[in-house]
Amino acid sequence: MNYAEQSAYSDPGAHAALLDELPSDIAELTAVIRNLLIHYRGGGIEFTGDRLEEINHRWVEAMLATDQRRNGTPLAAPREPADRIVGCCRDYTLLMISALRHKGIPARSRVGFSSYFAPGFHHDHVVVEYWNGDRWVLLDAELEPAEHWGFDVHDIPKGKFDSAAEVWRAFRAGEIDGDVYGVDPSLPFRGGWFIRNYVFLQLAHLQRDELLLWDGWGAMADDLEMDLTPTDELAALLIASDAGDEAATAKLRDRYREDPDLHPGDRVLVHSPSGTPPTWVDLSTRQKVDAP
């Protein structure tokens, strides 16, 4: 998998020239990314209507188009919080990956759960992993570097973030309480079924299909009333691949291409937190469509 090349989702398209002048220093680059985005739930501003719909920008090209319509200035030029693109962790990650790939640096998104936002709960999260020439480095492009995190957000240590596959394995082994893994303790989007769906998201992102966290397809479900063995096998392959098992990596690639339960295909069902009804989107035309 060539993580130095843009995917359909990370490709800046007509706005590629905007990335030419971005800094190469990782800390400076993440500062630019934070200048472009504001989290739809954690940014301190309540967005509604069309502004809230910005969280459904699936492609970097669309994000940059929105930014340029609103601001029309170089990406490093300061933006007021209210003028930033409304998004979430996935969007901070994808914009950072786009910038890194534009510079020829291999980068990919990692889907899982973080333990550093609130004690006792593991929030769903997407972070960046990039190749620094010697190893894959995990970084959180959303976080302002600060001492209170207790670690370097540009080099996340093991144990602060766990992949969805690792969490699923621990859940199935009875080692964790699935109800403390999800979007938020106050919301019903947590538990075993939620963790399972994120295993499919993890696979898609590693195959360079960096879909929205609320896109649905294939074998995803809001319960665990099915044979869980295939998910166990998938998680085991993902963990082995992360450990450098090339055979597992090849098997994941082939399964993703061939199994319609794993691959989103042409259409996804969007369950947007903006409050709009579930909507089908054609990934090739980038348009809303009727149900298949």
Disulfide bonds with the S-S distance in Angstrom:
none
